[in-house]
Amino acid sequence: MLKLVKFSRLLSVLPLLFLAGCNMVVMAPSGDIAAQQRDLIVISTVLMLLIIIPVIFLTLFFAWRYRRSNTAATYAPEWHHSTRLEIVIWAAPLAIIIALGAVTWISTHKLDPYRPLDRLDAERAIPADTKPLIVEVVALDWKWLFFYPELGIATVNELAAPVDMPINFKITASSVMNSFYIPALAGQIYAMPGMETKLHAVINRQGEYEGFSANYSGAGFSHMRFKFHGLDEAGFDAWVAQVKQQGTMLNRDAYLKLEKPSEKEPVRYYAGADGDLYNAILNMCAAPGKMCMNEMMHIDMMGGGGKESAGNREKLRYDDRHADDGIVAPAATVPATGAPARSEPAERTDGMQHDMPGMDMQHEGHSMPGMSNGADPAPAQLNNNN
């Protein structure tokens, strides 16, 4: 019995050893949305522990109580049913599942990131005349670009907001998918090229918080981090003045240089930014000569551009937009980039050829029928009516 007690104490200490090196910001957030998400984690964990703890305890108790050496324990090999025991076994988990379902249903709607905030925290509602701060977020390779459209400024790898002011984030990406995440503020939201996701949040305490990408996106992913500053009103005004004083202009040319893949990018300030630059990034037409996605969708909505729309093909090429500058993804090969494979296929010793019947495989580009070597990966026109 004494050994069993000592073993149980050891098991109770092990989780603390694993958590000792962890950052507990998720369980001690500074924003109301993150706090509600923390409460949801706690409630769900407690409800599940109502079953887990008794099961663990009873497993250990039964193993000790009905051990072979305990001749005083009741031995009933013919026992097979107990109505009261069956009620407990099925009713308790069912009640917990119903409770978890109710909590999940309510929280799914209440914590919808697209839903505007209805409170600053658990004790304060949002004043009627409060105007939210709009921030447009762009995930680049491998850095973060933030637009403040109402203030006319932009920043790289630094974000700030006043305490107790609702923030409306509009989030997109320039190339691959990323995930915008400030653990102290709210849950992670995906950033995807050609799409806009949203997040409504508020920071309730002043401080400097960590933000990063929570979705692997390539070589510079580990350093794709930024600082989020929760400031009082005077501090935020001073920060905006600093950006306007030290910043440069973010026009299309400056953005196209910034968009190129880079790692460990320093904080940058832009005192001004083109008013339509974010929408151009969202619609994948920041580069000169590209057709915006909303224009293409309008053409499709009107029934297509007919045969004349063949001229739009070059305007809709996005995936190789950096190829002319010699910038390619580390793992990219032919036919999209023209780069050869990293290793040649091994020689077959059984007399079989590498080419499969019916496939016109070329050595350099491994082209298939209907594809030229270095084929254009851009999609064809969706509607091609006469």
URLINFEN-V617699 format. One record per pair of residues at least 24 apart in sequence whose ideal C-beta (glycine too) atoms are under 7 Angstrom apart, sorted by the first residue. I is the first residue (numbers start at 0). J is the second residue. D is the distance in Angstrom with one decimal. If there is no record, write none. Layout:
i:I j:J d:D
i:I j:J d:D
//
This chain:
i:3 j:63 d:6.2
i:24 j:182 d:4.7
i:24 j:183 d:5.3
i:25 j:182 d:5.2
i:28 j:182 d:6.8
i:28 j:183 d:4.9
i:29 j:183 d:4.6
i:29 j:202 d:5.9
i:29 j:203 d:5.9
i:29 j:204 d:4.2
i:29 j:206 d:6.1
i:29 j:208 d:6.7
i:29 j:229 d:6.5
i:30 j:183 d:6.1
i:30 j:184 d:4.1
i:30 j:185 d:5.9
i:30 j:200 d:5.6
i:30 j:201 d:5.8
i:30 j:202 d:4.9
i:30 j:203 d:6.0
i:31 j:118 d:6.7
i:31 j:119 d:6.4
i:31 j:120 d:4.6
i:31 j:201 d:5.4
i:31 j:203 d:5.9
i:32 j:110 d:6.7
i:32 j:184 d:7.0
i:32 j:185 d:4.1
i:32 j:200 d:4.8
i:33 j:182 d:6.8
i:33 j:183 d:6.1
i:33 j:184 d:5.7
i:33 j:185 d:5.3
i:35 j:110 d:6.0
i:36 j:110 d:6.4
i:36 j:186 d:5.6
i:39 j:102 d:6.9
i:39 j:106 d:5.2
i:42 j:102 d:5.8
i:43 j:99 d:6.4
i:43 j:102 d:6.9
i:46 j:95 d:5.3
i:46 j:98 d:5.6
i:46 j:99 d:5.6
i:49 j:95 d:6.0
i:50 j:91 d:6.5
i:50 j:92 d:6.0
i:50 j:95 d:6.1
i:112 j:188 d:5.6
i:112 j:197 d:6.1
i:112 j:198 d:4.5
i:112 j:199 d:6.5
i:113 j:197 d:4.9
i:114 j:199 d:6.5
i:115 j:199 d:5.4
i:116 j:165 d:4.8
i:116 j:199 d:5.1
i:116 j:201 d:6.1
i:119 j:163 d:5.2
i:119 j:201 d:5.9
i:119 j:203 d:6.9
i:120 j:203 d:5.5
i:125 j:165 d:6.3
i:129 j:165 d:6.5
i:131 j:165 d:4.0
i:131 j:166 d:6.4
i:131 j:167 d:4.8
i:132 j:160 d:5.7
i:132 j:161 d:7.0
i:132 j:164 d:5.4
i:132 j:166 d:5.0
i:133 j:167 d:5.0
i:134 j:166 d:6.1
i:134 j:168 d:5.3
i:135 j:169 d:4.8
i:135 j:277 d:4.5
i:136 j:168 d:5.6
i:136 j:169 d:6.7
i:136 j:170 d:4.4
i:136 j:179 d:5.7
i:136 j:190 d:6.7
i:137 j:171 d:5.9
i:137 j:172 d:6.8
i:137 j:173 d:6.1
i:137 j:277 d:7.0
i:137 j:280 d:5.5
i:138 j:172 d:4.0
i:138 j:173 d:6.9
i:138 j:177 d:3.8
i:138 j:179 d:6.8
i:138 j:190 d:4.0
i:138 j:212 d:6.7
i:139 j:173 d:5.1
i:139 j:257 d:6.9
i:139 j:258 d:5.8
i:140 j:174 d:5.7
i:140 j:217 d:6.4
i:140 j:219 d:6.6
i:140 j:260 d:4.0
i:141 j:216 d:6.8
i:141 j:217 d:6.7
i:141 j:219 d:3.0
i:141 j:220 d:6.1
i:141 j:222 d:6.4
i:141 j:223 d:4.4
i:141 j:260 d:6.7
i:141 j:262 d:5.7
i:142 j:223 d:6.5
i:142 j:261 d:6.8
i:142 j:264 d:4.0
i:143 j:225 d:4.9
i:146 j:272 d:6.0
i:146 j:277 d:5.0
i:150 j:239 d:5.8
i:151 j:271 d:5.7
i:151 j:272 d:6.8
i:152 j:239 d:6.6
i:152 j:242 d:4.8
i:152 j:243 d:6.2
i:152 j:246 d:6.6
i:152 j:269 d:6.2
i:152 j:270 d:6.3
i:152 j:272 d:6.9
i:153 j:249 d:5.0
i:153 j:269 d:4.0
i:153 j:272 d:4.3
i:154 j:242 d:6.3
i:154 j:267 d:6.7
i:154 j:268 d:5.8
i:154 j:269 d:6.8
i:155 j:264 d:6.2
i:155 j:266 d:6.3
i:155 j:267 d:3.8
i:156 j:225 d:4.3
i:156 j:264 d:5.9
i:156 j:266 d:5.0
i:157 j:225 d:6.0
i:157 j:226 d:5.5
i:157 j:266 d:4.6
i:158 j:210 d:6.5
i:158 j:225 d:6.0
i:158 j:227 d:4.6
i:159 j:228 d:4.1
i:159 j:230 d:5.8
i:159 j:235 d:6.1
i:159 j:238 d:4.9
i:160 j:202 d:5.9
i:160 j:229 d:6.5
i:160 j:235 d:7.0
i:161 j:230 d:6.0
i:161 j:231 d:6.9
i:161 j:232 d:5.4
i:161 j:235 d:4.4
i:162 j:202 d:5.8
i:162 j:203 d:6.4
i:162 j:204 d:6.8
i:162 j:205 d:5.7
i:162 j:229 d:5.4
i:162 j:230 d:6.7
i:162 j:231 d:5.8
i:163 j:201 d:6.6
i:163 j:203 d:6.2
i:164 j:201 d:6.8
i:165 j:199 d:6.5
i:165 j:201 d:5.3
i:166 j:200 d:5.3
i:166 j:201 d:6.3
i:167 j:199 d:5.8
i:168 j:197 d:6.4
i:168 j:198 d:4.1
i:169 j:195 d:5.6
i:169 j:197 d:6.0
i:170 j:195 d:6.7
i:170 j:196 d:4.7
i:170 j:197 d:6.9
i:170 j:198 d:6.6
i:171 j:195 d:5.1
i:171 j:280 d:6.4
i:171 j:281 d:4.8
i:173 j:258 d:5.5
i:173 j:280 d:6.0
i:175 j:216 d:4.9
i:175 j:217 d:6.6
i:176 j:214 d:6.0
i:176 j:216 d:6.9
i:177 j:212 d:4.5
i:177 j:214 d:5.2
i:177 j:216 d:5.0
i:178 j:212 d:5.6
i:178 j:213 d:4.1
i:178 j:214 d:3.6
i:180 j:210 d:6.7
i:180 j:211 d:6.0
i:180 j:213 d:4.3
i:181 j:208 d:5.9
i:181 j:210 d:4.3
i:181 j:227 d:5.1
i:183 j:208 d:4.2
i:184 j:208 d:6.7
i:184 j:227 d:6.7
i:187 j:213 d:4.7
i:189 j:214 d:6.8
i:192 j:283 d:6.6
i:193 j:283 d:5.4
i:193 j:292 d:5.8
i:195 j:281 d:5.7
i:202 j:229 d:4.0
i:204 j:229 d:6.2
i:205 j:229 d:5.0
i:205 j:230 d:6.3
i:205 j:231 d:6.2
i:218 j:262 d:7.0
i:218 j:329 d:5.9
i:219 j:260 d:6.9
i:219 j:262 d:3.7
i:222 j:262 d:5.4
i:222 j:263 d:4.8
i:242 j:268 d:4.4
i:242 j:270 d:6.5
i:243 j:270 d:4.6
i:246 j:270 d:3.5
i:249 j:273 d:6.9
i:249 j:276 d:6.8
i:251 j:276 d:6.8
i:251 j:285 d:6.2
i:254 j:285 d:6.0
i:255 j:285 d:6.7
i:255 j:286 d:6.3
i:259 j:321 d:6.6
i:259 j:326 d:6.0
i:260 j:326 d:6.3
i:283 j:317 d:5.3
i:286 j:320 d:5.8
i:288 j:314 d:6.3
i:289 j:314 d:5.6
i:290 j:314 d:3.8
i:290 j:315 d:5.7
i:299 j:381 d:5.2
i:299 j:382 d:5.6
i:302 j:382 d:6.4
i:302 j:384 d:6.1
i:303 j:381 d:6.9
i:303 j:382 d:2.6
i:303 j:383 d:6.1
i:303 j:384 d:4.7
i:304 j:380 d:6.9
i:305 j:384 d:5.4
i:305 j:385 d:6.0
i:306 j:383 d:6.8
i:306 j:385 d:6.6
i:308 j:380 d:5.0
i:308 j:383 d:6.9
i:309 j:380 d:7.0
i:311 j:380 d:6.6
i:312 j:377 d:6.3
i:315 j:377 d:5.5
i:316 j:375 d:6.9
i:316 j:377 d:4.3
i:318 j:376 d:5.2
i:319 j:376 d:6.8
i:333 j:363 d:6.8
i:333 j:364 d:4.8
i:333 j:365 d:6.6
i:333 j:373 d:6.9
i:334 j:364 d:4.8
i:334 j:366 d:6.6
i:334 j:370 d:6.8
i:334 j:372 d:6.3
i:334 j:373 d:4.9
i:334 j:374 d:5.0
i:335 j:376 d:5.2
i:337 j:373 d:5.3
//
